[in-house]
Amino acid sequence: MPEGDAVFLTAKRLRPALAGKTLTRSDFRVPRYATLDLRGQRVESVGTYGKHLFIRTAEVSIHTHLKMEGSWRVYAPGQRWTKPGFTARVVLATDDAEAVGFSLGTVEVLRVGDEHAVTDRLGPDLLAADWDAEEAVRRLEREPAIPIGVALLDQTKLAGIGNIYRSEVCFLRRVHPATPVGRIADLPGLVDEAQRVLTRAAHEPPWRALVYGKQHRPCPRCGTNLVVRMLGDGVKEERGIYFCPRCQPTPVV
């Protein structure tokens, strides 16, 4: 699933094509909005919050979430799409560009004033100008028994971290991902690390993982073979998290 940096960079690519431009065509290929026509509306901004993307006119906010397979692509007028047409969910065209959302997990059109209905349930956005580290720490501390590797995925605690970056943050802080939140020696430091990692990935691409996807390869710090283990909360599907068994020793019960 794309993480906060990928959504941030998607918005960055969409802005030159849409922001400040008037829509000449809109095509929503989801039943709920099949008759919605935004022709003539000016796109005021393209923004993000965590893993959520918002394309705003003066009247509405087009909220999309990429989920596992989604993406936005920008084409010149008449240019052949590079993904199958049947996977397109939203098409927004201006005089000089066509933005197409393929395989989007969520497509929702809200009144601009109702955008908060999406963001209110989320924790602080790691990539926002008003990022609130103290609030993120407070939210994590509310459930001290949860493994930190699970808590980092909870978007209601802090918004933007996914499976890749939870592995990286735990490795950088030398914390085993199964360590309960309440036993993290420096939780504010870990939260700051998460913000630094995601910010670097969003503003200085390409970003390269240290441990994610590198099981059986030597740890870049000590040379021990990296491992992957399944870790979840027992409710959602467990997902593999990568770590060094030497640098990140198993917490003592």
Secondary structure, DSSP 4 states (H G I P E B T S, - for coil): ---HHHHHHHHHHHHHHHTTPBPSEEEE-SGGGTT---TTPBEEEEEEETTEEEEEESSEEEEEE-TTT-EEEEE-TTPPPSS-GGGEEEEEE-SS-EEEEES-SEEEEEEGGGTHHHHTTS--BTTSTT--HHHHHHHHHTSTTSBHHHHTT-TTTSBS--HHHHHHHHHHTT--TTSBGGG-TTHHHHHHHHHHHHHHHHHSPSP--SSTT-TTSBPTTT-PBPEEEEE--SSSPPEEEEE-TTTSPPPP-
